[in-house]
Structures are given as C-alpha cells and as structure tokens.
Amino acid sequence: MPEESEFLCGDWVWDRTLREMRHYPRHKKGHAEEPDAIERLDPARRVVLYFWSQQPMQTATGDIMPASQARLVVEYTDGRKLDINENNRACARKLAEAIADAYSLPLEEEGAPTGRRTGTLPPRDQMGRLTAKDGRIETALDEATGILEVTRHKRIGKDRRELRTNEIRRLEFVRNMNGPNETFAVQAIVGPEEEVLPIATYTALEGWADPGEWRDFTRELAARLGVEARA
C-alpha cells in the first residue's frame, strides 16, 4: 500500500512517470494493500471535466447518489475514452489537472455529459415582448416600441413605470448557483445610476442548460438595442 502522502486525492494515486492511475479502496481506517483498478494512460488528445447536478437517487446497493456530480473523461488519440465518475469535485479537478499537465493539454470544463438542453430561452408573450421576474420586480421589453415596462410590487399595490430602451446602457449575462440549481439571467443596466433590471431568466439543475445559447442571445439582443453586451 502506498504512503498516504502519495494519494493525489481521495482514493487515487497518480504516477506521472508511468502516466498511471491506481485506485485503492477504503479499508478500515486506511486503504487496501492492493489497488482494485489500474489504468495506464495512452497518448491523450483531450481532457474534459464535467460538472452537473441531478436529483439525489438511491443506487442498487442502497447508497444515496448525491446531487452534485463530476466526471473526468480522457480521450485517447486512437479514439478510446477513459471515464471516471467522482462525487468529490475537488478530487476530480485535481485528477483532471494532473493528467492534463502530464500531456501538456488544456483542461476543458463542460456541464452535463449527456442530455444538455438548448431551447431554454424565454418565450415572448402575446404582444411579442420579453418578460421577466426577479423578486418583486417584473419587466416587459417591447423592442418594437422601444419601451421597457417595469412593475415593482409593494406590500400594498404596485408601481409601474415606462423607460425608453435608449436609457439602457448595456446588457449583462450572469450565472448564479443556489444549491444544485443554477440561474441564467440577462440584466439591463439602466440610466446614470446603473439600475439593474431583469430582462430574461431561466433556472434549472446545474449543467443541464447551455450557457453558450444564453451568451449568444445576450449579444444578439444587445446588438438590436445598440448597446454593449457583457456576456
């Protein structure tokens, strides 16, 4: 059994010289004497680290699979792939960085390895407007008339005002995490005080929607409005 200092992370030992990964299962308070899996890496052309979330589920052995998931994929030059699923994200990143460094490759990061959805952009209402809600603020952007309608809900009643789209200084695309969920949002920065107003939002499990689709949407909308896009 290797010394504990030889473990790169979790139950994994990485031998840079041999370019070999060895997995030692847990045994009592330490690790087993012999590895239960050995993988010697052939020449690689790509190293990808996938992060995503899903609903917790029970496995056939009775264990609970956590919401946060990670998968390391090493693509060999001959077309084969090595897949490693690792619930410990910090550990998965260490393995990925070590392998990428050994082959002088960039480490690519992606969302869910399968099932990533496009078509998550918000639909327009019957008047062709983009609508969004963030807390007590609702907005409706009418590009045809050049009006951004803003409604702020109060404890009693609500305030409604109209802004001209030429008051928008720029659009920003942001991603926020809340537990296993991530939210994509396009925000308008308005006026000299740079008030932040929602233009479009979408919330789903982390890694399942395509952020590239939202970045493109932000740039295209900003171009139509004649403002800067920060995406």
C-alpha atoms as an extended CHARMM CRD file, in Angstrom:
* protein
*
       231  EXT
         1         1  MET       CA              0.0000000000        0.0000000000        0.0000000000  PROA      1               0.0000000000
         2         2  PRO       CA              1.3780000000        3.4490000000       -0.8440000000  PROA      2               0.0000000000
         3         3  GLU       CA              2.0020000000        6.0910000000        1.7830000000  PROA      3               0.0000000000
         4         4  GLU       CA             -0.8990000000        8.4500000000        2.4190000000  PROA      4               0.0000000000
         5         5  SER       CA              1.2360000000       11.2810000000        1.0410000000  PROA      5               0.0000000000
         6         6  GLU       CA              1.2230000000        9.5310000000       -2.3590000000  PROA      6               0.0000000000
         7         7  PHE       CA             -2.5350000000        9.8630000000       -2.7240000000  PROA      7               0.0000000000
         8         8  LEU       CA             -3.3270000000       12.7270000000       -5.0320000000  PROA      8               0.0000000000
         9         9  CYS       CA             -6.8560000000       12.9420000000       -3.6710000000  PROA      9               0.0000000000
        10        10  GLY       CA             -9.4960000000       10.6460000000       -2.2640000000  PROA      10              0.0000000000
        11        11  ASP       CA             -8.5130000000        7.0560000000       -3.0920000000  PROA      11              0.0000000000
        12        12  TRP       CA             -6.4550000000        7.8630000000       -6.1970000000  PROA      12              0.0000000000
        13        13  VAL       CA             -2.7050000000        7.6390000000       -6.7560000000  PROA      13              0.0000000000
        14        14  TRP       CA             -1.3010000000        9.2610000000       -9.9050000000  PROA      14              0.0000000000
        15        15  ASP       CA              2.1120000000        8.2090000000      -11.1820000000  PROA      15              0.0000000000
        16        16  ARG       CA              3.2780000000       10.9350000000      -13.5480000000  PROA      16              0.0000000000
        17        17  THR       CA              6.3250000000        8.9660000000      -14.6830000000  PROA      17              0.0000000000
        18        18  LEU       CA              4.3300000000        5.8900000000      -15.7340000000  PROA      18              0.0000000000
        19        19  ARG       CA              1.2590000000        8.0100000000      -16.5190000000  PROA      19              0.0000000000
        20        20  GLU       CA             -0.6850000000        5.5140000000      -14.4870000000  PROA      20              0.0000000000
        21        21  MET       CA             -3.6830000000        5.9040000000      -12.2060000000  PROA      21              0.0000000000
        22        22  ARG       CA             -4.3150000000        3.4740000000       -9.3700000000  PROA      22              0.0000000000
        23        23  HSD       CA             -7.4370000000        3.3090000000       -7.2200000000  PROA      23              0.0000000000
        24        24  TYR       CA             -7.1430000000        1.9050000000       -3.6830000000  PROA      24              0.0000000000
        25        25  PRO       CA            -10.4840000000        1.1320000000       -1.9940000000  PROA      25              0.0000000000
        26        26  ARG       CA            -11.0380000000        2.1510000000        1.6090000000  PROA      26              0.0000000000
        27        27  HSD       CA            -10.0910000000       -0.4700000000        4.2010000000  PROA      27              0.0000000000
        28        28  LYS       CA            -10.7760000000        0.1480000000        7.8820000000  PROA      28              0.0000000000
        29        29  LYS       CA             -9.0780000000        3.4660000000        8.6940000000  PROA      29              0.0000000000
        30        30  GLY       CA             -6.8280000000        3.4750000000        5.6600000000  PROA      30              0.0000000000
        31        31  HSD       CA             -6.6610000000        1.8540000000        2.2450000000  PROA      31              0.0000000000
        32        32  ALA       CA             -6.3560000000       -1.6750000000        0.9120000000  PROA      32              0.0000000000
        33        33  GLU       CA             -2.9130000000       -3.1340000000        0.2750000000  PROA      33              0.0000000000
        34        34  GLU       CA             -3.5600000000       -3.5670000000       -3.4640000000  PROA      34              0.0000000000
        35        35  PRO       CA             -5.4210000000       -1.3640000000       -5.9410000000  PROA      35              0.0000000000
        36        36  ASP       CA             -8.7350000000       -2.5650000000       -7.3190000000  PROA      36              0.0000000000
        37        37  ALA       CA             -8.2470000000       -0.6530000000      -10.5740000000  PROA      37              0.0000000000
        38        38  ILE       CA             -5.1910000000        0.3740000000      -12.5730000000  PROA      38              0.0000000000
        39        39  GLU       CA             -5.3190000000        2.4830000000      -15.7040000000  PROA      39              0.0000000000
        40        40  ARG       CA             -2.1700000000        3.2780000000      -17.6610000000  PROA      40              0.0000000000
        41        41  LEU       CA             -2.9350000000        6.2230000000      -19.9010000000  PROA      41              0.0000000000
        42        42  ASP       CA             -2.0100000000        6.0290000000      -23.5580000000  PROA      42              0.0000000000
        43        43  PRO       CA             -1.2890000000        9.2080000000      -25.5510000000  PROA      43              0.0000000000
        44        44  ALA       CA             -4.1960000000       11.5760000000      -24.9460000000  PROA      44              0.0000000000
        45        45  ARG       CA             -5.6030000000       14.3560000000      -27.1070000000  PROA      45              0.0000000000
        46        46  ARG       CA             -8.2750000000       15.8120000000      -24.8130000000  PROA      46              0.0000000000
        47        47  VAL       CA             -9.0970000000       16.0440000000      -21.0920000000  PROA      47              0.0000000000
        48        48  VAL       CA            -12.6190000000       17.1300000000      -20.1410000000  PROA      48              0.0000000000
        49        49  LEU       CA            -14.1130000000       17.7100000000      -16.6990000000  PROA      49              0.0000000000
        50        50  TYR       CA            -17.9090000000       17.6260000000      -16.4790000000  PROA      50              0.0000000000
        51        51  PHE       CA            -19.8170000000       19.2070000000      -13.5770000000  PROA      51              0.0000000000
        52        52  TRP       CA            -23.5830000000       18.9020000000      -13.2050000000  PROA      52              0.0000000000
        53        53  SER       CA            -26.3490000000       18.3290000000      -10.6660000000  PROA      53              0.0000000000
        54        54  GLN       CA            -29.2900000000       15.9790000000      -10.5550000000  PROA      54              0.0000000000
        55        55  GLN       CA            -31.9570000000       14.8630000000       -8.1520000000  PROA      55              0.0000000000
        56        56  PRO       CA            -30.4480000000       12.6400000000       -5.4040000000  PROA      56              0.0000000000
        57        57  MET       CA            -31.2420000000        8.9650000000       -6.0240000000  PROA      57              0.0000000000
        58        58  GLN       CA            -30.7250000000        5.6170000000       -4.3710000000  PROA      58              0.0000000000
        59        59  THR       CA            -28.4250000000        3.1050000000       -6.0570000000  PROA      59              0.0000000000
        60        60  ALA       CA            -28.9850000000       -0.6600000000       -6.3110000000  PROA      60              0.0000000000
        61        61  THR       CA            -26.6730000000       -1.1400000000       -3.3110000000  PROA      61              0.0000000000
        62        62  GLY       CA            -28.7530000000        1.1890000000       -1.1500000000  PROA      62              0.0000000000
        63        63  ASP       CA            -26.3150000000        4.0980000000       -1.2540000000  PROA      63              0.0000000000
        64        64  ILE       CA            -27.5450000000        7.6240000000       -1.9400000000  PROA      64              0.0000000000
        65        65  MET       CA            -26.0780000000        9.2640000000       -5.0220000000  PROA      65              0.0000000000
        66        66  PRO       CA            -25.5890000000       12.9580000000       -4.1860000000  PROA      66              0.0000000000
        67        67  ALA       CA            -26.9510000000       15.8260000000       -6.2470000000  PROA      67              0.0000000000
        68        68  SER       CA            -23.5540000000       17.2150000000       -7.2800000000  PROA      68              0.0000000000
        69        69  GLN       CA            -21.7700000000       15.0820000000       -9.8530000000  PROA      69              0.0000000000
        70        70  ALA       CA            -18.4060000000       15.1620000000      -11.6100000000  PROA      70              0.0000000000
        71        71  ARG       CA            -16.9580000000       13.0950000000      -14.4360000000  PROA      71              0.0000000000
        72        72  LEU       CA            -13.4400000000       13.1050000000      -15.8230000000  PROA      72              0.0000000000
        73        73  VAL       CA            -13.0860000000       11.9760000000      -19.4310000000  PROA      73              0.0000000000
        74        74  VAL       CA             -9.7140000000       11.3720000000      -21.0730000000  PROA      74              0.0000000000
        75        75  GLU       CA             -9.8970000000       10.9250000000      -24.8500000000  PROA      75              0.0000000000
        76        76  TYR       CA             -7.0270000000        8.9360000000      -26.3290000000  PROA      76              0.0000000000
        77        77  THR       CA             -5.5340000000        9.6630000000      -29.7310000000  PROA      77              0.0000000000
        78        78  ASP       CA             -6.8330000000        6.3010000000      -31.0330000000  PROA      78              0.0000000000
        79        79  GLY       CA            -10.4390000000        7.2790000000      -30.2520000000  PROA      79              0.0000000000
        80        80  ARG       CA            -10.8940000000        5.3610000000      -26.9860000000  PROA      80              0.0000000000
        81        81  LYS       CA            -12.0630000000        7.1080000000      -23.8120000000  PROA      81              0.0000000000
        82        82  LEU       CA            -11.4650000000        6.7470000000      -20.0980000000  PROA      82              0.0000000000
        83        83  ASP       CA            -14.4160000000        7.8070000000      -17.9080000000  PROA      83              0.0000000000
        84        84  ILE       CA            -14.0570000000        8.3670000000      -14.1640000000  PROA      84              0.0000000000
        85        85  ASN       CA            -17.0670000000        9.3330000000      -12.0580000000  PROA      85              0.0000000000
        86        86  GLU       CA            -16.1070000000       11.0970000000       -8.8450000000  PROA      86              0.0000000000
        87        87  ASN       CA            -18.5790000000       12.6310000000       -6.3790000000  PROA      87              0.0000000000
        88        88  ASN       CA            -15.7960000000       14.6810000000       -4.7860000000  PROA      88              0.0000000000
        89        89  ARG       CA            -15.4570000000       17.6120000000       -7.1740000000  PROA      89              0.0000000000
        90        90  ALA       CA            -12.2160000000       18.9090000000       -5.6930000000  PROA      90              0.0000000000
        91        91  CYS       CA            -10.7170000000       15.4470000000       -6.1600000000  PROA      91              0.0000000000
        92        92  ALA       CA            -11.9730000000       15.2160000000       -9.7420000000  PROA      92              0.0000000000
        93        93  ARG       CA            -10.3800000000       18.5750000000      -10.5230000000  PROA      93              0.0000000000
        94        94  LYS       CA             -7.0160000000       17.5130000000       -9.0700000000  PROA      94              0.0000000000
        95        95  LEU       CA             -7.0200000000       14.3500000000      -11.1750000000  PROA      95              0.0000000000
        96        96  ALA       CA             -8.0210000000       16.2580000000      -14.3010000000  PROA      96              0.0000000000
        97        97  GLU       CA             -5.3750000000       18.9410000000      -13.7890000000  PROA      97              0.0000000000
        98        98  ALA       CA             -2.6450000000       16.3450000000      -13.1450000000  PROA      98              0.0000000000
        99        99  ILE       CA             -3.4690000000       14.3830000000      -16.3030000000  PROA      99              0.0000000000
       100       100  ALA       CA             -3.8270000000       17.4750000000      -18.4730000000  PROA      100             0.0000000000
       101       101  ASP       CA             -0.4940000000       18.7810000000      -17.1900000000  PROA      101             0.0000000000
       102       102  ALA       CA              1.2410000000       15.4530000000      -17.9130000000  PROA      102             0.0000000000
       103       103  TYR       CA              0.1760000000       15.6660000000      -21.5570000000  PROA      103             0.0000000000
       104       104  SER       CA              0.5210000000       19.4630000000      -21.8520000000  PROA      104             0.0000000000
       105       105  LEU       CA             -3.1600000000       19.7390000000      -22.7030000000  PROA      105             0.0000000000
       106       106  PRO       CA             -5.6980000000       22.4040000000      -21.7200000000  PROA      106             0.0000000000
       107       107  LEU       CA             -8.3310000000       21.2690000000      -19.2190000000  PROA      107             0.0000000000
       108       108  GLU       CA            -11.7940000000       21.7280000000      -20.7180000000  PROA      108             0.0000000000
       109       109  GLU       CA            -14.8570000000       22.1300000000      -18.4870000000  PROA      109             0.0000000000
       110       110  GLU       CA            -18.4000000000       21.2570000000      -19.5200000000  PROA      110             0.0000000000
       111       111  GLY       CA            -21.8380000000       20.7420000000      -17.9810000000  PROA      111             0.0000000000
       112       112  ALA       CA            -23.8520000000       17.5190000000      -18.0930000000  PROA      112             0.0000000000
       113       113  PRO       CA            -22.0970000000       14.9320000000      -20.3290000000  PROA      113             0.0000000000
       114       114  THR       CA            -25.4190000000       13.8650000000      -21.8680000000  PROA      114             0.0000000000
       115       115  GLY       CA            -28.8050000000       15.4870000000      -22.1740000000  PROA      115             0.0000000000
       116       116  ARG       CA            -27.7150000000       19.1160000000      -22.1830000000  PROA      116             0.0000000000
       117       117  ARG       CA            -30.6820000000       21.1070000000      -23.4300000000  PROA      117             0.0000000000
       118       118  THR       CA            -30.8780000000       24.0040000000      -25.8130000000  PROA      118             0.0000000000
       119       119  GLY       CA            -34.0610000000       25.9260000000      -26.4610000000  PROA      119             0.0000000000
       120       120  THR       CA            -34.1900000000       27.2370000000      -22.9100000000  PROA      120             0.0000000000
       121       121  LEU       CA            -34.5220000000       30.8700000000      -23.9380000000  PROA      121             0.0000000000
       122       122  PRO       CA            -37.6930000000       32.5170000000      -22.5970000000  PROA      122             0.0000000000
       123       123  PRO       CA            -40.7190000000       32.6880000000      -24.9020000000  PROA      123             0.0000000000
       124       124  ARG       CA            -42.2540000000       36.0360000000      -25.7820000000  PROA      124             0.0000000000
       125       125  ASP       CA            -45.7400000000       36.9630000000      -24.6710000000  PROA      125             0.0000000000
       126       126  GLN       CA            -48.7240000000       37.5010000000      -26.9900000000  PROA      126             0.0000000000
       127       127  MET       CA            -47.5160000000       41.0320000000      -27.7010000000  PROA      127             0.0000000000
       128       128  GLY       CA            -44.0550000000       39.8320000000      -28.7030000000  PROA      128             0.0000000000
       129       129  ARG       CA            -42.4240000000       41.1630000000      -25.5350000000  PROA      129             0.0000000000
       130       130  LEU       CA            -39.7010000000       39.5870000000      -23.4210000000  PROA      130             0.0000000000
       131       131  THR       CA            -40.9160000000       39.3010000000      -19.8320000000  PROA      131             0.0000000000
       132       132  ALA       CA            -39.0020000000       38.5330000000      -16.6540000000  PROA      132             0.0000000000
       133       133  LYS       CA            -39.4730000000       38.4950000000      -12.8930000000  PROA      133             0.0000000000
       134       134  ASP       CA            -36.8850000000       38.8740000000      -10.1390000000  PROA      134             0.0000000000
       135       135  GLY       CA            -38.3020000000       39.0890000000       -6.6400000000  PROA      135             0.0000000000
       136       136  ARG       CA            -40.7990000000       41.9460000000       -6.5890000000  PROA      136             0.0000000000
       137       137  ILE       CA            -39.7110000000       43.3730000000       -9.9390000000  PROA      137             0.0000000000
       138       138  GLU       CA            -41.3270000000       42.4120000000      -13.2330000000  PROA      138             0.0000000000
       139       139  THR       CA            -40.3090000000       43.7340000000      -16.6260000000  PROA      139             0.0000000000
       140       140  ALA       CA            -41.6200000000       43.6030000000      -20.1800000000  PROA      140             0.0000000000
       141       141  LEU       CA            -39.3160000000       44.6280000000      -23.0230000000  PROA      141             0.0000000000
       142       142  ASP       CA            -41.0520000000       45.7400000000      -26.2100000000  PROA      142             0.0000000000
       143       143  GLU       CA            -38.3800000000       46.1580000000      -28.8660000000  PROA      143             0.0000000000
       144       144  ALA       CA            -40.8820000000       47.3350000000      -31.4890000000  PROA      144             0.0000000000
       145       145  THR       CA            -41.9950000000       50.3850000000      -29.4860000000  PROA      145             0.0000000000
       146       146  GLY       CA            -38.6680000000       50.8880000000      -27.7030000000  PROA      146             0.0000000000
       147       147  ILE       CA            -40.2690000000       50.6400000000      -24.2470000000  PROA      147             0.0000000000
       148       148  LEU       CA            -39.1590000000       48.7440000000      -21.1350000000  PROA      148             0.0000000000
       149       149  GLU       CA            -42.0870000000       48.4710000000      -18.7370000000  PROA      149             0.0000000000
       150       150  VAL       CA            -41.1000000000       47.9960000000      -15.0910000000  PROA      150             0.0000000000
       151       151  THR       CA            -43.5230000000       46.9140000000      -12.3680000000  PROA      151             0.0000000000
       152       152  ARG       CA            -42.4240000000       46.9070000000       -8.7400000000  PROA      152             0.0000000000
       153       153  HSD       CA            -44.7520000000       45.0540000000       -6.3700000000  PROA      153             0.0000000000
       154       154  LYS       CA            -45.1790000000       46.5270000000       -2.9090000000  PROA      154             0.0000000000
       155       155  ARG       CA            -46.8640000000       45.2010000000        0.2100000000  PROA      155             0.0000000000
       156       156  ILE       CA            -49.9260000000       47.1200000000       -0.8490000000  PROA      156             0.0000000000
       157       157  GLY       CA            -50.3240000000       47.7710000000       -4.5470000000  PROA      157             0.0000000000
       158       158  LYS       CA            -47.5960000000       48.2010000000       -7.1310000000  PROA      158             0.0000000000
       159       159  ASP       CA            -45.7090000000       50.8950000000       -9.0080000000  PROA      159             0.0000000000
       160       160  ARG       CA            -45.4950000000       50.8280000000      -12.7850000000  PROA      160             0.0000000000
       161       161  ARG       CA            -43.2490000000       52.9580000000      -14.9820000000  PROA      161             0.0000000000
       162       162  GLU       CA            -42.0370000000       53.0100000000      -18.5450000000  PROA      162             0.0000000000
       163       163  LEU       CA            -38.4450000000       53.5010000000      -19.6380000000  PROA      163             0.0000000000
       164       164  ARG       CA            -37.1420000000       54.0880000000      -23.1420000000  PROA      164             0.0000000000
       165       165  THR       CA            -34.7690000000       51.4260000000      -24.3970000000  PROA      165             0.0000000000
       166       166  ASN       CA            -32.2560000000       54.1760000000      -25.2400000000  PROA      166             0.0000000000
       167       167  GLU       CA            -31.8340000000       54.5380000000      -21.4600000000  PROA      167             0.0000000000
       168       168  ILE       CA            -30.2870000000       51.0510000000      -21.3520000000  PROA      168             0.0000000000
       169       169  ARG       CA            -26.5200000000       51.4010000000      -21.0880000000  PROA      169             0.0000000000
       170       170  ARG       CA            -25.6000000000       47.7420000000      -21.5440000000  PROA      170             0.0000000000
       171       171  LEU       CA            -26.7900000000       44.1440000000      -21.1250000000  PROA      171             0.0000000000
       172       172  GLU       CA            -25.0740000000       41.6240000000      -18.8610000000  PROA      172             0.0000000000
       173       173  PHE       CA            -25.3280000000       37.8400000000      -18.7990000000  PROA      173             0.0000000000
       174       174  VAL       CA            -24.8500000000       36.3370000000      -15.3170000000  PROA      174             0.0000000000
       175       175  ARG       CA            -24.9060000000       32.8200000000      -13.8510000000  PROA      175             0.0000000000
       176       176  ASN       CA            -25.7380000000       32.1840000000      -10.1960000000  PROA      176             0.0000000000
       177       177  MET       CA            -25.7390000000       28.9640000000       -8.1800000000  PROA      177             0.0000000000
       178       178  ASN       CA            -28.2320000000       28.1060000000       -5.4370000000  PROA      178             0.0000000000
       179       179  GLY       CA            -27.6210000000       24.5810000000       -4.2140000000  PROA      179             0.0000000000
       180       180  PRO       CA            -27.9470000000       22.1720000000       -7.1600000000  PROA      180             0.0000000000
       181       181  ASN       CA            -29.7190000000       24.7940000000       -9.2730000000  PROA      181             0.0000000000
       182       182  GLU       CA            -28.2110000000       27.4490000000      -11.4880000000  PROA      182             0.0000000000
       183       183  THR       CA            -29.9050000000       30.5420000000      -12.8380000000  PROA      183             0.0000000000
       184       184  PHE       CA            -29.1150000000       32.2350000000      -16.1330000000  PROA      184             0.0000000000
       185       185  ALA       CA            -30.1310000000       35.8720000000      -16.2990000000  PROA      185             0.0000000000
       186       186  VAL       CA            -29.8760000000       38.7090000000      -18.7820000000  PROA      186             0.0000000000
       187       187  GLN       CA            -29.8800000000       42.0450000000      -16.9700000000  PROA      187             0.0000000000
       188       188  ALA       CA            -30.2790000000       45.5660000000      -18.2990000000  PROA      188             0.0000000000
       189       189  ILE       CA            -28.1010000000       48.2480000000      -16.7290000000  PROA      189             0.0000000000
       190       190  VAL       CA            -30.2090000000       51.3870000000      -16.9700000000  PROA      190             0.0000000000
       191       191  GLY       CA            -29.5570000000       55.0950000000      -16.5480000000  PROA      191             0.0000000000
       192       192  PRO       CA            -26.6920000000       57.0310000000      -14.9630000000  PROA      192             0.0000000000
       193       193  GLU       CA            -27.2970000000       55.2860000000      -11.6270000000  PROA      193             0.0000000000
       194       194  GLU       CA            -26.9340000000       51.9160000000      -13.4060000000  PROA      194             0.0000000000
       195       195  GLU       CA            -30.1260000000       50.3980000000      -12.0650000000  PROA      195             0.0000000000
       196       196  VAL       CA            -30.1590000000       46.6210000000      -12.6290000000  PROA      196             0.0000000000
       197       197  LEU       CA            -33.3650000000       45.2500000000      -14.1580000000  PROA      197             0.0000000000
       198       198  PRO       CA            -34.1210000000       41.6710000000      -15.2730000000  PROA      198             0.0000000000
       199       199  ILE       CA            -34.7800000000       41.0830000000      -18.9540000000  PROA      199             0.0000000000
       200       200  ALA       CA            -34.8060000000       37.2660000000      -19.1350000000  PROA      200             0.0000000000
       201       201  THR       CA            -34.2130000000       34.4860000000      -16.6050000000  PROA      201             0.0000000000
       202       202  TYR       CA            -34.0630000000       30.6870000000      -16.5270000000  PROA      202             0.0000000000
       203       203  THR       CA            -33.4730000000       28.2900000000      -13.6090000000  PROA      203             0.0000000000
       204       204  ALA       CA            -32.6280000000       24.5940000000      -13.8770000000  PROA      204             0.0000000000
       205       205  LEU       CA            -30.3510000000       21.9530000000      -12.4030000000  PROA      205             0.0000000000
       206       206  GLU       CA            -26.6860000000       22.8740000000      -12.8000000000  PROA      206             0.0000000000
       207       207  GLY       CA            -25.0570000000       21.8720000000      -16.0570000000  PROA      207             0.0000000000
       208       208  TRP       CA            -28.1810000000       20.8980000000      -17.9950000000  PROA      208             0.0000000000
       209       209  ALA       CA            -28.7930000000       24.1210000000      -19.9270000000  PROA      209             0.0000000000
       210       210  ASP       CA            -26.3680000000       25.5470000000      -22.4720000000  PROA      210             0.0000000000
       211       211  PRO       CA            -24.7660000000       28.8300000000      -21.3140000000  PROA      211             0.0000000000
       212       212  GLY       CA            -23.4510000000       29.4280000000      -24.8300000000  PROA      212             0.0000000000
       213       213  GLU       CA            -27.0170000000       29.7570000000      -26.0640000000  PROA      213             0.0000000000
       214       214  TRP       CA            -27.6600000000       32.4610000000      -23.4590000000  PROA      214             0.0000000000
       215       215  ARG       CA            -24.4460000000       34.3200000000      -24.2440000000  PROA      215             0.0000000000
       216       216  ASP       CA            -25.3710000000       34.4250000000      -27.9370000000  PROA      216             0.0000000000
       217       217  PHE       CA            -28.8740000000       35.6000000000      -27.0330000000  PROA      217             0.0000000000
       218       218  THR       CA            -27.4330000000       38.4060000000      -24.9000000000  PROA      218             0.0000000000
       219       219  ARG       CA            -25.1020000000       39.5780000000      -27.6820000000  PROA      219             0.0000000000
       220       220  GLU       CA            -27.8340000000       39.4630000000      -30.3320000000  PROA      220             0.0000000000
       221       221  LEU       CA            -30.3360000000       41.3420000000      -28.1710000000  PROA      221             0.0000000000
       222       222  ALA       CA            -27.7290000000       43.9710000000      -27.2810000000  PROA      222             0.0000000000
       223       223  ALA       CA            -26.8950000000       44.4230000000      -30.9720000000  PROA      223             0.0000000000
       224       224  ARG       CA            -30.5570000000       45.0560000000      -31.7830000000  PROA      224             0.0000000000
       225       225  LEU       CA            -30.7830000000       47.5800000000      -28.9510000000  PROA      225             0.0000000000
       226       226  GLY       CA            -27.4990000000       49.2130000000      -29.9770000000  PROA      226             0.0000000000
       227       227  VAL       CA            -25.7860000000       48.7230000000      -26.6140000000  PROA      227             0.0000000000
       228       228  GLU       CA            -22.7810000000       46.8960000000      -25.2030000000  PROA      228             0.0000000000
       229       229  ALA       CA            -23.0830000000       43.2360000000      -24.1950000000  PROA      229             0.0000000000
       230       230  ARG       CA            -21.0890000000       41.7540000000      -21.3460000000  PROA      230             0.0000000000
       231       231  ALA       CA            -21.5030000000       38.0260000000      -21.8270000000  PROA      231             0.0000000000
